[in-house]
Amino acid sequence: MRASVMLVLAVLGLAGHSHGAALRLGSVLGESGDGGFLQAREPRPFEFPRDHGAHPEYRSEWWYLTASLQAADGREFGVQFTLFRQGLNAEPRMASPWDASQIYLGHLAVTDVARSRHRQAERLARAHPRLAGVSTAPLDAWLDGWRLASQGPGLDGLSVTGRAADFAVRLEFDPVKPVVPQGDRGLSAKGPGQASYYYTVPRLSGGGELQLDDQVFQVTGNAWLDREWSTSLLTEEQTGWDWFGLQLDNGEELMVFQLRRRSGMRDPYDQGVWVGRDGSSRALRTQDFSLQPRRWWRDADGVRWPVAWELSVMGPDGPRQLRVEAAVDDQRMDTLFTYWEGLVRVYDERGDDIGRGYMELTGYE
């Protein structure tokens, strides 16, 4: 479950960049009508490498890579790279690279745990060979100098490169686990008639170089890749979500998300997946887990974000109690739409540190 946005609003100048004018994700992901775009209706087999690329017949799509990294001295970092695609027209108006039927938005962020600092940058462009786009086999997803690209038809040698005003990222990863379809064989339902196609590569291993101001760090660690496309996701009753992608030190992975409802009731479409050491996966339903916020952080605008959680989940060997806590409280993405996305630590029932991951929080105001 990941974020997207009606990027056409930005192009038309209807969405501000300030905190007060930032877009709320829930309001744009529940659009009525398909506008001629296809809908995710039933499970379909994923076809690779084709499905690593773009699906312009659907309105929204994203490529989401997050990583937990360490330098040789143990210093911790988190990295997020996201490329969003938004279709403005179901059919291109002209067969030309200047056709503006597709818009791309990119987010790049680095969390420096030792300094409790979260750096971020944002770029926006229409599709054009020199500006932004996605090609397949090998995957090449680019936006104004930022790039997510593989070295072959699969995801081997998956690199992420990008530079902003005060930081730069140059990383490369190889998959450790196979693709995991989310939901029902890749169909991730969010409500009646609301769904996406969604798959995950829950662990990639590698490293590279981070530059923060005038310092360069050689880092290694693990990454998580999410791929999702749809035409509509949320219902009017749903205001946002809390998403967790966790990589445990024992070689297992866990993803859960809950959809928050205006009524405060639990959403029956909450879901997740537990991935074993061997790459096998087990779907989690609403009744298989629960999330309770345990600590809140208040930003400069007075918005409270839950940055520590208790996660009760039915694991493969029985019930588990985990605590998930932000490595740095302020990892808010102050971008075209405001959300919280950042590195988290995972603790077991005894309080032992057992893993790392990423958390995404949307719809808080």
Salt bridges, closest charged atoms under 4 A:
GLU31 OE1 - ARG59 NH1 2.68
ASP51 OD2 - ARG44 NH2 3.22
ASP51 OD1 - HIS55 NE2 2.64
GLU61 OE2 - HIS55 ND1 2.73
GLU61 OE1 - ARG85 NE 2.97
GLU61 OE2 - ARG227 NH2 2.72
GLU76 OE2 - ARG345 NH2 2.93
GLU76 OE1 - ARG356 NE 2.57
ASP99 OD1 - ARG93 NE 3.90
ASP112 OD2 - ARG75 NH2 2.61
GLU122 OE1 - HIS17 ND1 3.77
GLU122 OE2 - HIS107 NE2 2.80
ASP140 OD1 - ARG147 NE 2.59
ASP144 OD2 - ARG123 NH1 4.00
ASP166 OD2 - ARG117 NH2 3.17
ASP166 OD2 - ARG119 NH1 3.29
ASP184 OD1 - ARG185 NE 2.80
ASP213 OD2 - ARG117 NH1 3.89
ASP213 OD2 - ARG119 NH2 3.03
ASP226 OD2 - ARG2 NE 3.06
GLU228 OE2 - LYS190 NZ 3.17
GLU237 OE2 - ARG261 NE 3.97
ASP242 OD1 - ARG260 NH1 2.97
GLU253 OE1 - LYS177 NZ 2.61
GLU253 OE2 - ARG203 NE 2.46
ASP267 OD2 - ARG261 NH1 2.91
ASP270 OD2 - ARG266 NE 2.48
ASP288 OD2 - ARG285 NE 3.68
ASP299 OD2 - ARG332 NH1 2.74
ASP301 OD2 - HIS19 ND1 2.35
ASP301 OD2 - ARG332 NH1 3.08
GLU310 OE1 - ARG294 NH2 3.44
GLU325 OE2 - ARG295 NH2 3.04
GLU325 OE1 - ARG323 NE 3.18
ASP329 OD2 - ARG295 NH1 2.88
ASP334 OD2 - HIS19 NE2 2.89
GLU341 OE2 - ARG2 NH1 2.74
ASP348 OD2 - ARG350 NH2 3.34
GLU349 OE2 - ARG320 NE 3.58
ASP352 OD2 - ARG350 NE 3.20
ASP353 OD1 - ARG356 NH1 2.72
GLU360 OE1 - ARG2 NH1 3.55
GLU365 OE1 - ARG24 NE 2.95
